Amino acid sequence: MKKSIIVEFVSGDSATYTAYPPDFAKWEMATKKSISEFSGMWDILFVAHSAMKREAAGKPTKSLEVWMEGITNLEVGDDDPKAISAEVSID
C-alpha cells in the first residue's frame, strides 16, 4: 500500500509525499489502531509528516504539531495496493 499526499502550505508552496507501509506502521503504533480504522484529518497528517521526515533523510524537521500549523490544504491520491505485491513478487 502506498498513498500520495499533496500538501499545500501557508507560504503558497506545495509538496507531494508518498506514504509507504512503514509510515502506516508508525501511525498504528502511535494510535494503537488497526489500518482498517485509518480515517480523519489527523491520520492523514500523521502519515504525511512521517513520509516527509523519511524523505528528509536525517535532516532536521519540524514536529508534527508545528508542521501541520502551516498547512492550508491536503489532497490525497488513490491507494496503490500493487505497491506491496510488486515489491514482494518473486518473478
Buried (B, 14 or more C-beta within 10 A) or exposed (E): BBBBBBBBEEEEEEEEBBBBEEBBEBBEEEEEEEEEEBEEEEBBBBBBBBBBBBEEEEEEBEEBEEBBEEBEEBEEEEEEEEBEEEEEEEE
